[in-house]
C-alpha cells in the first residue's frame, strides 16, 4: 500500500465511524471497479465513500473518477485536495491539466488553489506554465494573503524550467517571502543563447 493510500484510508476510517466499518472495508479491499464507480453515482453515499471510490478508481486509471476527483481537488479540506491531486496525477486523463489550470487561475477560489498549482507542476502539461504564471502574477499584489499559493507557483515554475517564467520570477524577487525560492527557480531555467 503506498503512503498516500495509507494516509487516505486512515483518515477516512475515522470519518466513516464504527457503524460503517463493513462498508468501509469493502470499499478498501474490493477489486471491482464497477462497484467503486457505482458509489460515485448512487444517491445518499457519504463523502468519505465517494472520496475513497474516486481515489481508488483514479490510481487504477479508470476515467469514471475524473469529475469526482476534480470536485475533491477544489474542496475546502486540504487532505481531500491532496488525495485528489495524487489520484489525478496517476489517472492519465487528458482533461486533468485543463481542469487544474481552471482551478488554479480562478480568483474566486484562490484559497483552494494550492493543490491544483502543485498538480500542474507535476503534470508538466502545455497548460501548466501559462496557468502558473497567471496565478503567480495575481499573487504579487501588495498584501496578498495567499503566499503559500504564490510559493507553490514559484516552485512549480522552477520545476518546469520554462523561459517564459523568467519575467514573473524576476518580479517575485522583490517579495521577501518569495525571493529565495525565486532565485532557485531562476537558476533552473536554462540561460538564453545570444
Backbone torsions as a table, in degrees:
resi	resn	phi	psi	omega
1	UNK	NA	127.0	-179.4
2	UNK	-75.7	163.5	-172.7
3	UNK	-62.3	-38.4	180.0
4	UNK	-65.0	-41.7	178.1
5	UNK	-66.9	-39.6	178.6
6	UNK	-61.4	-46.8	179.3
7	UNK	-61.6	-44.1	179.5
8	UNK	-62.4	-47.3	-176.1
9	UNK	-66.8	-36.1	177.1
10	UNK	-64.8	-44.5	-179.7
11	UNK	-64.5	-44.8	-177.2
12	UNK	-73.6	-27.3	175.3
13	UNK	-62.1	-43.5	177.6
14	UNK	-64.3	-40.8	179.7
15	UNK	-64.9	-39.7	-177.0
16	UNK	-64.7	-36.7	-179.2
17	UNK	81.7	163.9	-175.0
18	UNK	-62.5	-33.2	-177.2
19	UNK	-67.4	-17.8	-175.9
20	UNK	-109.6	13.0	-174.8
21	UNK	-58.0	-40.7	-177.8
22	UNK	-66.4	-41.4	177.3
23	UNK	-65.6	-43.8	179.2
24	UNK	-59.8	-50.6	-179.2
25	UNK	-59.7	-36.8	178.4
26	UNK	-63.5	-43.1	-179.7
27	UNK	-68.7	-31.7	179.7
28	UNK	-73.0	-37.0	-171.4
29	UNK	-99.6	-19.4	-174.9
30	UNK	-64.0	145.3	173.3
31	UNK	-104.7	3.3	-177.8
32	UNK	-83.6	98.2	-177.8
33	UNK	-66.0	-30.3	177.3
34	UNK	-65.3	-38.2	178.1
35	UNK	-66.2	-40.0	177.2
36	UNK	-65.8	-41.0	179.6
37	UNK	-64.4	-34.0	179.0
38	UNK	-63.9	-32.6	178.8
39	UNK	-60.1	-32.4	-177.2
40	UNK	-72.5	-21.1	-176.4
41	UNK	-114.4	-13.9	179.9
42	UNK	-71.5	132.4	177.0
43	UNK	-67.9	149.3	174.1
44	UNK	84.6	2.4	179.0
45	UNK	-74.4	135.7	178.8
46	UNK	-69.0	158.2	-178.2
47	UNK	-58.3	-40.3	-179.1
48	UNK	-59.7	-38.0	-178.9
49	UNK	-69.5	-42.2	178.4
50	UNK	-63.8	-42.2	-179.9
51	UNK	-64.0	-45.6	-179.8
52	UNK	-62.3	-44.6	179.2
53	UNK	-64.1	-44.6	-179.3
54	UNK	-63.9	-42.4	179.5
55	UNK	-61.1	-50.4	-177.9
56	UNK	-62.0	-40.9	177.2
57	UNK	-65.6	-42.3	-178.3
58	UNK	-61.2	-48.0	-179.6
59	UNK	-69.7	-19.8	175.2
60	UNK	-83.9	-5.1	179.4
61	UNK	81.7	18.0	-179.3
62	UNK	-89.9	112.6	-173.1
63	UNK	-70.1	-6.7	174.9
64	UNK	-64.9	-15.4	-179.8
65	UNK	-84.6	-10.6	-170.0
66	UNK	-53.0	-56.2	-175.7
67	UNK	-60.4	-43.7	179.5
68	UNK	-63.8	-41.0	179.8
69	UNK	-66.3	-37.9	177.9
70	UNK	-65.1	-41.2	176.4
71	UNK	-61.5	-41.8	179.4
72	UNK	-69.7	-30.4	177.7
73	UNK	-63.3	-24.6	-177.7
74	UNK	-106.9	20.8	-177.8
75	UNK	-79.3	156.5	-179.7
76	UNK	-74.8	-14.3	-177.6
77	UNK	-95.5	110.7	-175.9
78	UNK	-54.6	-38.9	178.0
79	UNK	-62.6	-33.8	176.5
80	UNK	-66.1	-42.0	178.3
81	UNK	-61.2	-43.9	-178.2
82	UNK	-63.5	-43.9	-179.4
83	UNK	-68.5	-36.3	177.4
84	UNK	-65.0	-42.2	179.0
85	UNK	-62.0	-42.2	178.5
86	UNK	-59.3	-48.0	-178.7
87	UNK	-68.0	-40.9	179.2
88	UNK	-63.2	-36.3	179.2
89	UNK	-64.0	-27.3	-178.7
90	UNK	-97.2	-12.2	-175.3
91	UNK	-65.1	-41.2	-179.2
92	UNK	79.6	23.3	179.2
93	UNK	-88.7	128.1	-177.4
94	UNK	-65.4	-14.0	178.8
95	UNK	-81.7	-11.0	-172.6
96	UNK	-60.8	-48.5	-176.8
97	UNK	-62.9	-40.8	179.5
98	UNK	-64.2	-41.2	179.2
99	UNK	-67.3	-43.4	178.8
100	UNK	-63.6	-39.1	178.1
101	UNK	-64.3	-41.0	178.8
102	UNK	-63.7	-40.6	179.1
103	UNK	-70.2	-40.7	-178.3
104	UNK	-65.7	-33.2	-175.5
105	UNK	-96.7	1.3	-179.6
106	UNK	-80.6	105.9	-177.1
107	UNK	-63.7	-25.3	179.0
108	UNK	-73.1	-18.0	-177.7
109	UNK	-122.4	22.2	-175.1
110	UNK	-59.6	-27.7	178.2
111	UNK	-62.0	-20.2	-178.4
112	UNK	-111.2	17.9	-173.3
113	UNK	-86.5	-8.9	-174.4
114	UNK	-56.5	-50.5	-176.8
115	UNK	-72.8	-37.3	171.9
116	UNK	-60.4	-37.7	178.2
117	UNK	-62.9	-48.0	179.8
118	UNK	-62.7	-37.8	178.9
119	UNK	-64.4	-40.9	178.7
120	UNK	-59.3	-41.9	178.9
121	UNK	-64.8	-38.8	179.9
122	UNK	-68.8	-36.8	-177.0
123	UNK	-71.7	-32.1	-178.5
124	UNK	55.2	40.0	-178.4
125	UNK	-88.0	164.6	178.0
126	UNK	-57.5	-28.9	-179.9
127	UNK	-76.3	-16.9	-170.4
128	UNK	-62.1	-56.9	-175.4
129	UNK	-62.1	-50.0	179.3
130	UNK	-58.7	-39.4	-179.6
131	UNK	-68.1	-42.0	179.4
132	UNK	-67.0	-37.9	176.9
133	UNK	-62.7	-47.7	179.9
134	UNK	-59.8	-46.6	-178.6
135	UNK	-64.4	-42.9	179.7
136	UNK	-66.1	-42.2	178.7
137	UNK	-56.1	-40.6	179.7
138	UNK	-69.5	-27.1	-178.8
139	UNK	-82.6	-7.6	-178.2
140	UNK	-87.4	7.0	175.0
141	UNK	-69.8	150.8	177.7
142	UNK	-59.2	138.4	175.1
143	UNK	63.6	25.4	176.9
144	UNK	-66.6	129.2	-175.8
145	UNK	-83.1	-0.4	-172.6
146	UNK	-106.2	55.4	-177.8
147	UNK	-64.5	-33.9	178.9
148	UNK	-64.6	-37.3	176.7
149	UNK	-66.7	-44.4	178.8
150	UNK	-60.2	-44.6	-179.8
151	UNK	-63.9	-39.1	176.7
152	UNK	-63.7	-37.1	176.6
153	UNK	-64.1	-46.3	179.5
154	UNK	-60.0	-48.7	179.4
155	UNK	-60.7	-43.5	179.5
156	UNK	-63.3	-41.9	178.6
157	UNK	-65.9	-34.2	174.3
158	UNK	-65.1	-42.1	177.9
159	UNK	-61.2	-41.8	-177.8
160	UNK	-76.0	-24.4	174.5
161	UNK	49.7	46.6	-179.2
162	UNK	-101.5	130.8	-176.6
163	UNK	-60.6	-23.5	178.5
164	UNK	-62.7	-20.0	-178.3
165	UNK	-84.0	-12.6	-175.3
166	UNK	-53.0	-48.6	-178.3
167	UNK	-60.1	-45.0	-178.0
168	UNK	-71.3	-32.9	176.4
169	UNK	-68.7	-35.6	174.4
170	UNK	-63.3	-38.3	175.8
171	UNK	-64.4	-37.9	-178.9
172	UNK	-65.1	-22.4	178.2
173	UNK	-59.5	-26.9	-178.6
174	UNK	-78.1	-4.8	-178.1
175	UNK	-107.0	111.8	-174.5
176	UNK	-51.8	-37.6	-177.8
177	UNK	-70.8	-17.8	-176.0
178	UNK	-113.1	-13.7	-169.3
179	UNK	-57.5	-48.5	-177.5
180	UNK	-62.1	-44.4	178.7
181	UNK	-66.2	-36.2	179.1
182	UNK	-66.0	-38.5	176.6
183	UNK	-60.8	-46.3	178.7
184	UNK	-62.2	-42.7	-179.0
185	UNK	-64.6	-44.0	179.6
186	UNK	-62.8	-35.5	-180.0
187	UNK	-66.0	-23.1	-179.0
188	UNK	-84.5	-16.6	-179.4
189	UNK	-81.9	125.1	-179.3
190	UNK	-58.0	142.5	178.1
191	UNK	-66.9	144.2	178.5
192	UNK	-78.3	137.7	177.7
193	UNK	-81.7	143.8	-178.7
194	UNK	-101.6	NA	NA
